[in-house]
Amino acid sequence: MDKLQIVGGKRLNGDITISGAKNAALPILCAGLLTAGDLELSNVPHLHDVKTMLKLLAQTGLKVQQEGATVILNGSAIDTLEAPYEMVKTMRASILVLGPLLARFGEAKVSLPGGCAIGSRPVDQHILGLEALGAEITIEGGYIYAKCPKLKGASIRTEMITVTGTENLLMAATLAEGETILENAAQEPEVTDLANLLVAMGAKIDGIGTGRLVIQGVPALHGAKHAVISDRIEAATFLCAVAATGGDIILRNTRTDILDAALDKLREIGLIMDVGADSIRATMEGRPRPVSFSTTEYPGFPTDMQAQFMAVNTIAGGTSEVKETIFENRFMHVQEMNRLGAHIRTEGNTAHIAGVFRLRGAPVMATDLRASASLVIAGMAAEGTTIVDRIYHLDRGYDRMEVKLSQVGADIVRIK
């Protein structure tokens, strides 16, 4: 199992190119199931989750061609309407094949998903929504069985805001008969990116980027070309890294218009930023200032950045408070940061952080994707050597993070 060895105390200087967004790429790849035409996707990130998704899609009979960051999908010969447990168990986003397969072929069999152990993320909203569209769904032996010769439009209001639920129902509704209204829809930029692709494929969707999506079903979708949006979480993670270590970096290929909540907090920390249309220059001198925040759905502060900001808070000059309102089990990085000398105390869904002047290197273990990134940041800010174990979590969502960081001055190497 690979590990990262980090010698802390190095300032960051240079350019980093941000990759395509994992959370946009995965549903967009699943959209290839909706058409018999060619879907040509660019800016697809080099990630373990993307590799897993392409393998899953290929076993349905979807044709997959990949060259670098470009993927071409063709769904003219799909013959297997199943997502088996072996491929689904490591990646929650696998549930996103359910809506497209059901909508286009009238049935699907999908294993209940796995993924990061950051709390219960039930699929009941997916199931209730698809049932509202006319599907007959049973759960047996760890599998979701769904059938419906032709989905029919409906008005659906999910009980909670769910990103993958919105994406699944949106894809299904594009081929349903009549009008579908999705209320309480997730507004994340990755959902918007999927919707824009679907429109390019011939879907009729109003309200893109809002909490109310209105879809007029069409008989069929066609092929299209689309570039996956830049990863806002990767960009914000690298900005947290320079805030923790000091230095001067330029991020290229960014979408600064979808980073407002994180950028506001980074300015509070003391990071100086020159924000362009598709780039950010960030400089940091001195000790970070503490920032308190609560995670919430977009356009609020993203739960996927909670751990990285907490890493910066551990060395800030003062105390801070972080509330996690999305997932109930997303403080597993706290005990690992405390191993590095941080002073963090948790109370329910709130973490109280008293900044220390310096962290000290130690062996730590990653528990999930974003926790992995936070431990890398903490290790880079610490004195001495930190070993981060179980970094397969990191590889699920960051495109060669250690390579990008080492190119801008971090002392970080992968140990196989």
C-alpha positions as CSV (number, residue, x, y, z in Angstrom):
1,M,0.0,0.0,0.0
2,D,1.5,3.4,-1.1
3,K,2.4,6.1,1.4
4,L,3.5,9.7,1.2
5,Q,6.7,10.9,2.9
6,I,6.6,14.6,3.6
7,V,9.4,16.7,5.0
8,G,7.7,19.9,6.2
9,G,8.8,23.5,6.3
10,K,9.2,24.2,2.6
11,R,7.6,27.2,1.0
12,L,5.7,26.8,-2.3
13,N,6.7,28.7,-5.4
14,G,5.6,28.1,-9.0
15,D,2.7,27.2,-11.2
16,I,0.1,24.4,-10.7
17,T,-2.4,23.4,-13.4
18,I,-5.8,22.4,-12.0
19,S,-7.4,19.2,-13.4
20,G,-10.9,18.5,-14.3
21,A,-13.4,18.1,-11.5
22,K,-13.9,14.6,-10.2
23,N,-17.4,15.3,-9.0
24,A,-18.4,16.6,-12.5
25,A,-16.5,13.9,-14.5
26,L,-18.2,10.9,-12.8
27,P,-21.9,11.8,-13.6
28,I,-20.8,13.1,-17.0
29,L,-19.3,9.8,-17.9
30,C,-22.5,8.1,-16.9
31,A,-24.4,10.3,-19.3
32,G,-22.7,8.2,-22.0
33,L,-25.3,5.5,-21.2
34,L,-28.1,7.8,-22.4
35,T,-27.2,7.9,-26.1
36,A,-26.1,5.6,-29.0
37,G,-24.0,8.5,-30.3
38,D,-20.4,9.5,-29.5
39,L,-19.8,11.6,-26.4
40,E,-16.4,13.3,-26.6
41,L,-15.2,14.5,-23.2
42,S,-12.1,16.6,-22.6
43,N,-10.4,17.8,-19.4
44,V,-11.2,14.4,-17.8
45,P,-9.0,14.0,-14.7
46,H,-6.5,11.2,-14.2
47,L,-8.0,9.6,-11.0
48,H,-8.6,6.2,-9.6
49,D,-12.4,6.9,-9.4
50,V,-12.5,7.8,-13.1
51,K,-10.6,4.6,-13.9
52,T,-13.1,2.6,-11.9
53,M,-16.1,4.3,-13.5
54,L,-14.8,3.7,-17.0
55,K,-14.2,0.1,-16.2
56,L,-17.8,-0.1,-14.8
57,L,-19.2,1.5,-17.9
58,A,-17.2,-0.7,-20.2
59,Q,-18.6,-3.8,-18.7
60,T,-22.1,-2.7,-19.7
61,G,-21.0,-2.7,-23.3
62,L,-20.3,1.1,-23.5
63,K,-17.4,1.6,-25.9
64,V,-14.6,3.6,-24.2
65,Q,-11.6,5.2,-25.9
66,Q,-9.2,7.2,-23.8
67,E,-6.2,9.3,-24.8
68,G,-4.7,11.5,-22.0
69,A,-7.5,13.8,-20.7
70,T,-9.9,13.0,-23.6
71,V,-12.4,10.2,-23.4
72,I,-14.8,9.2,-26.2
73,L,-17.8,7.1,-25.3
74,N,-20.2,5.3,-27.6
75,G,-23.4,3.6,-26.3
76,S,-24.6,1.9,-29.4
77,A,-23.8,-1.6,-28.2
78,I,-24.8,-1.7,-24.5
79,D,-25.9,-5.2,-23.6
80,T,-25.5,-5.5,-19.8
81,L,-27.8,-3.5,-17.6
82,E,-26.0,-4.2,-14.3
83,A,-23.4,-2.6,-12.0
84,P,-21.9,-5.5,-10.0
85,Y,-20.8,-5.2,-6.3
86,E,-17.1,-5.8,-7.2
87,M,-17.0,-2.5,-9.1
88,V,-19.4,-0.5,-7.0
89,K,-18.1,-1.3,-3.5
90,T,-15.3,1.3,-3.6
91,M,-17.1,4.2,-5.2
92,R,-20.4,5.7,-4.2
93,A,-20.8,7.5,-7.5
94,S,-21.5,4.1,-9.2
95,I,-25.2,4.7,-8.2
96,L,-25.2,7.2,-11.1
97,V,-25.6,4.5,-13.7
98,L,-29.1,3.6,-12.3
99,G,-31.0,6.5,-13.7
100,P,-29.6,6.5,-17.3
101,L,-29.9,2.7,-17.7
102,L,-33.5,2.7,-16.4
103,A,-34.5,5.6,-18.6
104,R,-33.0,4.3,-21.8
105,F,-33.4,0.5,-21.5
106,G,-36.3,0.2,-19.1
107,E,-34.4,-1.7,-16.4
108,A,-31.3,-1.8,-14.3
109,K,-29.6,-3.8,-11.5
110,V,-27.2,-1.8,-9.4
111,S,-25.3,-2.8,-6.3
112,L,-25.8,-0.6,-3.2
113,P,-22.8,1.7,-3.3
114,G,-19.7,2.1,-1.1
115,G,-17.1,4.9,-1.0
116,C,-15.6,7.0,1.8
117,A,-16.8,6.1,5.3
118,I,-17.8,9.7,6.2
119,G,-21.3,9.0,7.3
120,S,-24.6,7.6,6.1
121,R,-25.4,8.8,2.6
122,P,-28.6,6.9,1.9
123,V,-29.9,6.3,-1.7
124,D,-33.5,6.5,-0.6
125,Q,-34.0,9.9,-2.3
126,H,-32.8,8.3,-5.6
127,I,-35.2,5.5,-5.2
128,L,-38.2,7.6,-4.2
129,G,-37.6,10.0,-7.1
130,L,-37.4,7.1,-9.6
131,E,-40.5,5.6,-8.2
132,A,-42.3,8.9,-8.7
133,L,-41.3,8.6,-12.4
134,G,-43.0,5.3,-12.5
135,A,-40.3,2.8,-11.7
136,E,-40.9,-0.4,-9.8
137,I,-37.9,-0.8,-7.5
138,T,-37.0,-3.7,-5.1
139,I,-33.9,-4.1,-3.0
140,E,-32.7,-7.7,-2.5
141,G,-29.3,-9.2,-1.7
142,G,-27.6,-5.9,-1.7
143,Y,-28.8,-4.9,-5.1
144,I,-31.3,-2.3,-6.4
145,Y,-33.6,-3.8,-9.1
146,A,-35.5,-1.2,-11.1
147,K,-37.9,-1.7,-14.0
148,C,-40.2,0.6,-16.1
149,P,-40.8,0.3,-19.8
150,K,-41.1,4.1,-20.1
151,L,-40.6,6.6,-17.3
152,K,-43.2,9.4,-17.1
153,G,-42.7,12.9,-15.9
154,A,-43.6,13.9,-12.4
155,S,-43.1,16.6,-9.8
156,I,-40.4,15.5,-7.3
157,R,-39.3,17.3,-4.2
158,T,-36.4,15.5,-2.4
159,E,-36.5,15.6,1.4
160,M,-32.9,16.7,1.5
161,I,-30.6,18.4,-1.0
162,T,-28.6,15.5,-2.6
163,V,-26.1,16.1,-5.3
164,T,-26.0,12.5,-6.7
165,G,-29.7,12.2,-6.3
166,T,-30.3,15.3,-8.3
167,E,-27.9,14.1,-11.0
168,N,-29.5,10.6,-11.2
169,L,-33.1,12.0,-11.4
170,L,-32.0,14.7,-13.9
171,M,-30.5,12.1,-16.3
172,A,-33.5,9.8,-16.0
173,A,-36.0,12.7,-16.6
174,T,-34.4,13.7,-19.9
175,L,-35.8,10.5,-21.5
176,A,-39.1,10.4,-19.5
177,E,-42.4,11.1,-21.2
178,G,-43.7,14.6,-20.4
179,E,-42.5,17.2,-17.9
180,T,-40.5,16.5,-14.8
181,I,-40.0,19.2,-12.1
182,L,-37.2,18.6,-9.6
183,E,-37.6,20.8,-6.5
184,N,-34.9,21.2,-3.8
185,A,-32.4,20.3,-6.4
186,A,-28.6,20.6,-5.6
187,Q,-27.1,23.7,-7.1
188,E,-23.5,22.6,-7.1
189,P,-21.4,23.7,-10.2
190,E,-20.9,20.0,-11.0
191,V,-24.6,19.5,-11.3
192,T,-24.8,22.5,-13.6
193,D,-21.9,21.1,-15.7
194,L,-23.9,17.8,-16.1
195,A,-27.0,19.8,-17.1
196,N,-25.1,21.8,-19.7
197,L,-23.8,18.6,-21.2
198,L,-27.3,17.1,-21.3
199,V,-28.6,20.2,-23.1
200,A,-25.7,19.8,-25.7
201,M,-27.0,16.2,-26.1
202,G,-30.5,17.5,-26.9
203,A,-32.2,17.5,-23.5
204,K,-34.6,20.3,-22.6
205,I,-33.8,21.7,-19.2
206,D,-34.9,25.0,-17.6
207,G,-33.6,26.4,-14.3
208,I,-30.0,25.2,-14.6
209,G,-28.0,26.4,-11.6
210,T,-31.1,26.9,-9.4
211,G,-32.9,24.7,-6.9
212,R,-35.8,24.1,-9.3
213,L,-35.1,22.1,-12.5
214,V,-37.8,21.7,-15.2
215,I,-37.2,19.0,-17.7
216,Q,-39.2,18.3,-20.9
217,G,-38.5,14.7,-21.8
218,V,-37.3,13.9,-25.3
219,P,-37.5,10.6,-27.2
220,A,-33.7,10.3,-27.6
221,L,-30.4,12.1,-26.9
222,H,-27.5,12.4,-29.4
223,G,-23.8,12.7,-29.1
224,A,-21.9,15.8,-28.1
225,K,-18.5,17.4,-27.2
226,H,-17.9,18.8,-23.7
227,A,-15.1,19.9,-21.5
228,V,-15.3,19.0,-17.9
229,I,-15.2,22.0,-15.5
230,S,-12.1,22.7,-13.5
231,D,-12.0,21.1,-10.0
232,R,-12.8,23.8,-7.5
233,I,-12.0,21.5,-4.6
234,E,-8.5,20.8,-5.9
235,A,-7.9,24.5,-6.5
236,A,-9.0,25.4,-2.9
237,T,-6.9,22.6,-1.5
238,F,-3.7,24.0,-3.1
239,L,-4.6,27.5,-1.9
240,C,-4.9,26.0,1.7
241,A,-1.5,24.4,1.2
242,V,0.2,27.8,0.4
243,A,-1.7,29.4,3.3
244,A,-0.2,26.8,5.6
245,T,3.3,26.8,4.2
246,G,3.8,30.3,2.9
247,G,5.0,31.1,-0.6
248,D,3.8,32.4,-4.0
249,I,1.9,30.1,-6.4
250,I,-0.2,30.6,-9.6
251,L,-3.1,28.2,-10.2
252,R,-3.9,27.8,-13.9
253,N,-7.1,26.4,-15.5
254,T,-9.3,27.5,-12.6
255,R,-13.0,28.5,-12.4
256,T,-12.8,31.3,-10.0
257,D,-16.5,32.1,-10.3
258,I,-17.4,29.0,-8.4
259,L,-14.9,29.4,-5.6
260,D,-16.5,32.4,-3.7
261,A,-17.1,30.8,-0.3
262,A,-13.6,29.3,-0.1
263,L,-11.9,32.4,-1.4
264,D,-13.7,34.6,1.2
265,K,-12.4,32.4,4.0
266,L,-8.9,32.3,2.5
267,R,-8.8,36.1,2.5
268,E,-9.8,36.0,6.2
269,I,-6.9,33.6,6.8
270,G,-4.5,36.2,5.3
271,L,-3.9,34.8,1.9
272,I,-3.3,37.5,-0.7
273,M,-4.9,36.7,-4.0
274,D,-4.9,38.2,-7.5
275,V,-8.0,36.5,-9.0
276,G,-8.3,36.4,-12.8
277,A,-10.9,34.8,-15.0
278,D,-9.1,31.4,-15.1
279,S,-6.1,31.8,-12.8
280,I,-5.3,32.8,-9.2
281,R,-2.0,34.1,-7.9
282,A,-1.7,33.5,-4.2
283,T,0.9,34.7,-1.8
284,M,1.3,34.2,1.9
285,E,3.6,35.7,4.5
286,G,3.4,35.1,8.2
287,R,1.2,33.0,10.3
288,P,-2.4,32.3,9.2
289,R,-5.3,33.9,11.0
290,P,-8.0,31.5,12.4
291,V,-11.3,31.3,10.6
292,S,-14.6,29.8,11.8
293,F,-17.3,28.4,9.5
294,S,-20.1,25.9,9.0
295,T,-20.3,23.6,6.1
296,T,-23.5,23.8,3.9
297,E,-24.7,23.2,0.4
298,Y,-23.5,25.3,-2.5
299,P,-23.2,28.2,-2.7
300,G,-22.2,27.9,1.0
301,F,-19.0,26.6,2.4
302,P,-18.3,23.1,0.9
303,T,-18.0,20.1,3.2
304,D,-15.3,18.9,0.9
305,M,-13.0,21.7,2.1
306,Q,-13.7,21.4,5.8
307,A,-10.7,19.2,6.6
308,Q,-8.2,21.2,4.6
309,F,-9.2,24.5,6.2
310,M,-9.0,22.8,9.6
311,A,-5.4,21.9,8.8
312,V,-4.6,25.6,8.3
313,N,-6.5,26.5,11.5
314,T,-4.2,24.1,13.5
315,I,-1.3,26.5,13.1
316,A,-3.3,29.8,13.1
317,G,-2.7,32.5,15.7
318,G,-5.8,32.0,17.8
319,T,-8.9,29.8,18.2
320,S,-11.5,28.8,15.7
321,E,-14.7,26.7,15.5
322,V,-15.8,24.4,12.6
323,K,-19.3,23.0,12.3
324,E,-19.9,20.1,10.0
325,T,-23.6,20.0,9.0
326,I,-23.6,17.7,5.9
327,F,-22.0,14.4,7.1
328,E,-22.1,13.2,10.7
329,N,-18.8,11.3,10.6
330,R,-16.4,13.7,8.9
331,F,-14.1,14.5,11.8
332,M,-12.0,11.3,11.5
333,H,-8.9,13.4,10.6
334,V,-9.0,15.2,14.0
335,Q,-7.2,12.4,15.9
336,E,-4.6,12.2,13.2
337,M,-3.9,15.9,13.3
338,N,-3.7,15.8,17.0
339,R,-0.9,13.2,16.5
340,L,1.0,15.9,14.7
341,G,0.6,18.2,17.8
342,A,-2.6,20.0,16.9
343,H,-5.0,21.0,19.7
344,I,-8.5,20.0,18.4
345,R,-11.5,19.0,20.6
346,T,-14.7,17.8,19.1
347,E,-18.2,18.2,20.5
348,G,-20.9,16.7,18.4
349,N,-20.8,18.2,15.0
350,T,-18.4,21.0,16.1
351,A,-14.6,21.1,16.3
352,H,-12.8,23.6,18.5
353,I,-9.3,24.4,17.4
354,A,-6.6,26.2,19.4
355,G,-3.8,27.1,17.0
356,V,-0.3,26.0,17.9
357,F,2.9,27.7,16.7
358,R,4.2,24.6,15.0
359,L,3.1,21.0,14.2
360,R,5.6,18.2,14.4
361,G,6.0,15.3,11.9
362,A,4.6,11.9,12.8
363,P,3.1,8.8,11.1
364,V,-0.6,9.4,10.3
365,M,-3.3,7.4,8.6
366,A,-5.8,8.8,6.0
367,T,-9.4,7.8,6.6
368,D,-11.1,9.3,3.6
369,L,-10.5,11.4,0.5
370,R,-10.5,15.0,1.9
371,A,-8.9,13.8,5.2
372,S,-6.0,12.6,3.1
373,A,-5.5,16.1,1.6
374,S,-5.7,17.7,5.0
375,L,-3.0,15.5,6.4
376,V,-0.8,16.3,3.4
377,I,-1.3,20.0,4.2
378,A,-0.6,19.5,7.9
379,G,2.5,17.5,7.1
380,M,3.9,20.2,4.8
381,A,3.4,22.7,7.5
382,A,4.9,20.5,10.2
383,E,8.5,20.4,11.4
384,G,10.3,17.1,10.5
385,T,9.0,14.1,8.6
386,T,5.4,13.0,8.3
387,I,4.3,9.7,6.7
388,V,0.7,9.6,5.4
389,D,-0.5,6.0,5.1
390,R,-3.5,4.7,3.1
391,I,-3.2,7.3,0.4
392,Y,-5.4,5.2,-2.0
393,H,-8.1,7.6,-0.7
394,L,-6.1,10.5,-2.1
395,D,-5.7,8.9,-5.5
396,R,-9.5,8.6,-5.8
397,G,-9.9,12.4,-6.0
398,Y,-6.6,14.2,-6.6
399,D,-4.8,14.0,-9.9
400,R,-1.1,13.2,-8.9
401,M,-1.2,15.6,-6.0
402,E,2.4,14.7,-4.8
403,V,3.8,15.4,-8.3
404,K,2.1,18.8,-8.6
405,L,3.2,19.8,-5.1
406,S,6.8,18.6,-5.5
407,Q,7.0,20.7,-8.7
408,V,6.4,23.9,-6.7
409,G,8.9,23.1,-3.9
410,A,7.3,20.7,-1.5
411,D,9.5,17.8,-0.2
412,I,7.0,15.1,-0.8
413,V,7.6,11.6,-2.3
414,R,5.5,8.5,-2.9
415,I,6.7,5.4,-1.2
416,K,5.5,2.2,-2.9
